[in-house]
Amino acid sequence: MSNAIEGLQPERVWKYFAEISKIPRGSKDEAAVARFVLKTAKRFNLKAGQDDYGNVIVRKPATPGREHVCSIALQGHLDMVCEKNANIVHDFSKDPIEIVRKDGMLMANGTTLGADNGIAVATNLAIMESADLEHGPLELLFTIDEETGLTGAANLKSDFLKSRTLINLDSEEEGELFVGCAGGRNTTGTWTFDFEKGTGKFSAQTLRVKGLKGGHSGLEIEKGRGNSLKIINRVLFALTELGARLSALNGGNKSNAIPREAEALLFIPKKKLEEVQEVVTQFNQTIRAELSTVEPDLQISLAEAAEGNKGKVLPLSLQRKICQTLSALPHGVTKMSAEITWLVETSTNLAVIQTGKKGIILTTSQRSSVASEMDEICQTVRSTLELGKARVEQADGYPGWKPNLDSPILKVAQETYQSIFGKEPQVKAVHAGLECGIIGEKFPGMDMVSFGPTLRGVHSPDECIEIDSVERFWTFLLGILRNAK
């Protein structure tokens, strides 16, 4: 047992959390953890199966006297976002997550922890093992590839799930019940070109932006955190006017994460190098001042680089066009909800830029809980990219989940929380995408609620989980299963 979880309660949940933290489970790499789930089900003589896409279902019979209760599905996803700090050596395809306990929180050593959504996986595994619980028929649903497009849920077949009541265990604030979520869609722009050989006397330099917090583009988009692509583009725009030529631009890792780092390989005219360094220094001071309260660790730097890329640069006209496009593209909240206080209704995330041998690809993600507004923000992003002469592709995306305040399982959850903790839970919708939207569309009439323990900094190496909230979450979940009609 990991020293970090020693003595923590509920013991079974933390035991399984530590076990799955040893198993690779990045998006599209869930085969090993799926095998672990199936093996665990077999160990406890539970019926289990896996569909052609990789989703896993485990069925646990009702405890004696509870056979008449409606069947409930408890659902979470097997995959995690794999992010690490630049100075950390970690291979997510084979290295275990190193768990650390500090100040009442559990976190990882310089990487994402995977509590999103490993805590749901561990909870369902603990329920499999526990023979002392009171519940009706249960279906424990483990979906795959949630983090890169919810494709596991999207590929569920209509006969895979029998329950018509579902509790999603993928929310991140204990004491809050979620009854709605945003839909999402990605928009990608590609510039294809042939590199050209730079002329004149140039110095190869690397422009870097680092130290940003990043975070989940649904849960933390309203916090005003810095976007490394926006920041590096401001500097690049200015340096282009001083003759800097762009050879490569890379930043961000996931479409659903606010980008924390970015770097550009530049060729700077040697006679302008001192002036360029002064401009970078000034931007470092200026943007740090702009974001001082939310991004105290931001750093913008310029340092000599190995020439790389054999001195090849983008055509100057295209370099300008890309800078203009990145400048014009929106990032952040575009509309707040008028009905639900402090709920982001529509947003867009300028997420990832990558330079390849023949072009540059920019990935953005849009979210909205209103279908017509989703169409509008996607049209805005598409139009901006097309004006910038990029080839544009838009994914189909996934639907939102419309709140139902008359939901029977919501009523049970509210009453249970009140009886256990002596206070009412908050009922909310979330701007992040939950699989509930897809599951509700796949299984018409599905009655759903979502909740979980308290997580912070998800989708970034700052991810952590509040230890005490896990025990309250577990007690609450068992109470709902006990009280279900």
N, C-alpha and C positions, 0 to 999 in steps of 0.2 A: 504493500500500500504506500502511495506517495505520502511523504511527511507533511505536505501542504494540506492534505485533507484529513489527517489523523485527528480523531475526536469529533469531527463535524457531524451534525445531524441534518436530515435523516441519513443514517449511515449507508443504507443501500443505494440511495441516489448518488451520493458522492463516490461510493465504490465504483459504480458503473461509469460515472463521469471520468474518473481517473483511468479506467480501462479503455474507454473509447478515445481518450486523449493520446493513447499510444498508437492509434490506428490512423493511417492516412485517410482523409475524407474531404479533400478539396472537391469543389464542384466537378462532376464528371469522373471522379475518382473514388466512388463510394462502394465499389465492389467488395472490398475487404470488410468494411464496417457492416455492410448488408449481410455478409456471411456470418459475422459475429452475432448479429441479431437473430438470424435463423438458427444458429447453433444454440444460442441461449434459449430460444423457444423450445427447441427439441429437448434440451436438458430438463425443462419443466413440463414436458409432455403436453405442450400446447400446439394446436393446429396453426400452421403458418404456410405462407406461400409468397411467391415473387412473380410479378408480371413480366412481360417481355421487355419492358422498358427499364426495370430495375427496382421499382417500388416494392415495398415489403408490407404484408399484412399478417398480424398475429391475432388469433381469436382466443379470448379467455372466457370460459363459461361463468355464468352468474354464481354467486355464493348461494348456498341453500336458503330457500325462502325468498330469494330475489329474482327468480326466473321470470316473473311477470313484468319486471321493469323494462322500459324501452332500452334497446341496444344503443350504446353510446360509443362513438369513435373518438379516441384520443390521438391527436395528430401532431407530428413534428417532422422536420426534414433532416436527413442524414448529413448533408454537406455543410461546409463552412467556408467562409471567406479566408483566403490565405494571404495575409499581409505581414510584412516584417519591416523593422527598421533597417536602414541601409548598412549599418555596421554589424548586423547580426548574421551569422552564418547558420542557415537553417534550410533544409530540403524538405518541403512539405510532403513530398512523395514517399518519404521513408523515415524522417526524423520524428520522434514523439514530441508533443507539446510539453514544454517544461513549465509546470504549474508552480506558482509562487503565492503565498498567503501574506497579506500585508494590510494592516489597519482595517480589519473586518471585511476585506475584499479578497477575492481570488482572481489572479491575473496570470499572464504568461510572461516569460522572460524575453521581451522584445519582439514578440509575435502576437497575432490574434490568438485569443484563448479558445475560441470555438464554442463558447457557451451559447452563442447564436448558431445553431439551435441544439447544441449538444446536451443542454439541460433537459430538453424535451425527450431526447433519445434516452438519456440516463433515467429519467422519470418513468418512461414506459418499460424500460428493462427492469427497474425496481418493482413495478407493479406486476410484471410477469413472475418475479420470484416470490412476492409477498403472498402468503397463504392466510394472513390474519386480517384481510380487508373485507369490507362489506360493499358489494356492488352488484349491479345487474350485468347482463351480457356486455362484454367489452370487445371492441375491435381496436387494436393498436396499429395505427397507420404510420409508416415511415416512408416519406417521399424523398426523391433524389433531385439534385440539380435545381434547388430553389433559388440559389443566389445568382445564377446567371440566366434567369428568365422563367423560373417556375415551371420548367418543362416536365418535371416528374408529375406534378399535379395535372398539367395539361394533357398528359397521355394516359391518365387513369381511364380504365374501361368501366362501363356502367354496371357491370356485374362484380366488380372488385370489392365494393363496399356495400354492405347490407344496411348499416345504420342510417337513420335519417335525423340523428342528433349528433353534432360534432363539437368537440372542444379542441380548439387550436391552441397549442402550448408555445406559441412563438411571439408573445408580446413581452415588453421589456420594462414594465413598471409595476411592481407588486402593489395591489390595492386598486388597480384600474381594470375595468372590463371593457374590452373593445368589441364594438358591434358593427364596424364598417371600416373600409380601407380604400386607398386610392388604386386606380389602375395604372399601368405603366407601358411605355413603348420606347424603343431605342431608335435614334436617327443617326446614321453614319454618313460621313462625307469623305470622299477619296479624291486626292489630286494625283494623277499619274503624269510622270514627266521623265525626261532623260537628264541625268546629272551632266554638268559641264565642268571643264577644268578652270579653276580660278587662275587669274593672271595677276602679275605684279608681286610685290613683296608683302607677304602676309604672315601673321603669327597665328598658329592654331591655339584657340582658347576654349575652355568649357565654362559656359554660363550655367550656374546652378541656383535653384530655389529649393530650400529644404526647411525642415523644422515646423511645418504646419501640422495641425491636429487632424485634418481630414475628417473621417466619420461617415456615417450612413447618410446617403443622399436623400432619404425619405425622412428619417427621424431627426436629422440635425441640419437640414438645409436652411432653416430659419434663424440659425444662430450667428450668421454673419461671418463664418470662418473663411479664411483665405483660400482661394483656388490657385494652385500652383501654375496651371496653364494660363489663367488670366494674368497672373503676376509676371511670369516670364515673358509673355507676349508684350506687356507694357515696356519692358526693358528692351526686348528685341526690336520693337517698333522704333525706339529712339536710336538704337545702335545701327539700324539699317540706314538711317540718314547720315551716319558717320562712315559709311562704306563697309560695314560688317556684312559678310556673306554667310548664309546659313548652309550648313552641311547636313545636320541632323537635329531633329527636335523630338524629344520623347518625354512623356510624363503621364502619371496616373496608371492604375492597374485594372480597375474594375468599373463597369458602367454604373454600378450602384454605390460607389464610394467617391466622396469628394477628394480630388487628387491632392496629395500631400507634398509630392516632390516632382520636379521637372528639371531637365537639363538640355542644353543646346550646344552642339559643336559648331563653333564659329571660326571664320578666318577673318582676322582683323588687319587692316592695313597697318604696317609697323609704325608708320609716322603718326597714326591716330591712336596708338595703343594707350598712351598716357591719358588722353582725353576720354577714351572709352572707359578706362578704369575709374576715372572721376565720375562719369555718368552712372556707372554701376553702384559706386559708393553712395551717391546721392539718392538713387532709387532705394537702396537698402535702408537708408535713414528715413526717407519719405514714407515708404510703404509700411515699415515697422511702426512708425508713428500713427499711421492710419489704423492699423490693426493691433495696437499695443495691448488693448484689454482682452482680446480674444486669441491673439497669436503672438505671445511674448517671445517665442523661440524661433521666429522666422529669421532666415538668413538668405541673403542674395549675394552671390560671390562670383568672381571671375578668376580663373586660374589657368596657367599654361597646360596644354593638353598634348598628348602624343598626336601627331598629325592625323592619323586614322583616315579612313575613307579616301585615301590617296589624293587629298586636296580637291575632291569633287564638291561642287556646290550646286544649290538650286539655281535655276534661271532667276535673275533679279526681279523680273516682272512678277513671277509666281511667288517669290518670297514676300513681296509687297502685298500681293493679293491674299496670301494666307494670313499675314499679320492683320490686314484689314478685316478679314472674315472673323478671326478670333476676337478681335476688338468689338465687332458688331454683334456677335452671338450673345444672347442673354444667358445669364447664369443666376440661379437662386429662385426665390419666391416671386411668382408673378401675380398671384391672387390669394388672399386669405378668405376663409369661409365667412359668410354673413350669418349663418345659422348656428355654428358651433364655435364658441369662443376659443381663440388661439389655434384653431385648426388650419393648417396650410391646405388650401384647396388645389392650387396648381403651381408646379415648379418645373424647372429644367436644370440639369446638371451637365456642365461641360466637363467630361469625365476622363477621356484617355486620348493621347495622341502618340502615334508610332510612325517612325520613318523606316521604310524598307528599301530594297534595291531599286524599285521602280516607282516609288510614290510615298505619300503620307496619308495615313488614315486617322480620322478624327471620329471618336464615338461620343455621343451625347445621349442622355436619357431624360424622358419627360414623364411626369406623373400628374394625375388629376383624379379627383373623385367625381367629376362631372364629365360625361362622355363628350359633350360638345366643346368643352374647354380643352380637353385632351386634343381634339382635332385642331383647335385653334393654335395651341402652343406648338404642336408638331408642324403645322403649316408655317408658323413663324420661323422655326429652326430650319426647315427645308428651304424656304425662300431665301434665307440669309446665306445658306451654303451654296445654293444655286447661283445667287448673285456673285458669290466668290468663285464661281466656275468649278465647283466640286461636283463629282458624280454622287448622287444621293440615293441611299437605300433606307427604307423604314420597315422595321419588323412589325409583325401583327400585334405584338404586345399581349397584355393580359387584362381581364376586366376588373373593375372595382367591385366592392361589396356594399350594397345599399343597406343602411341600418334598419333594423326592425325592433323598435322599442317594446313591442308586444311579444317578443320571443319567449316561449316557455322556458328554455334553458337559461335565458338571461334572468328570468324571475327566480328560478331555483338558485342561481349563482348569487343574486342580490340578497335573498333571504338567508342563504348559508353564510355569506360573509358577515352579515349583520349579527347573526346568532353566535358566530365564533369570536369575532373581534369587537363587537359592540359598537360598530359604526358602519355607515353605508359606504360601499365602494363607489368610485367614480366611474361613470359610464361614458365612454369616449369613442371617437373614430380616430384612425391613424393615417398619416400621409404616406407611410411606407406601404409597399405591396405585401399582402398576405395571401397565402394559398386559398383562403376562404372564398375569395372572389371567383377563382376558377372552380373550386369544389362546388360552390353554390350553383354555378352554371352547369357543371357536369351532372349534378344530382339535384334536380329541381325539388324544391320543398325542404331542402336541408336546413335544419334549425341550428344556428351556430353562435358561439361566443368564443372570444380569444383572451387569454391572460397568461401571465408568467411572472417569474421573480424579477428583481431589479438588476438590469444590466446597464453599463455605461461604456461609451466609446466603441460600440460595435463596428465592425468592418475596419478597425484600425488596431495597431499594436497597443493602444491604450485600453483595449477592451478588458472589462472586469465585471465580476458578478458579486453582488452584496450577499455575503454568506448567510446572514440571519433571514434574509427575505426568502431563501430557498425553503427553509423549514416552514415558514408561514404559507408559502405557495403550495407545498406538499399537503399541509393540514387542510387548506382550503379545497384543494382538488379532491381529497378523500372525502371531505364533507359533502361536496356536490354529488359524488358517486353514491354516497350513503343516503342522500335526501332525494335523489332523482325519483320521479313518480313512475 
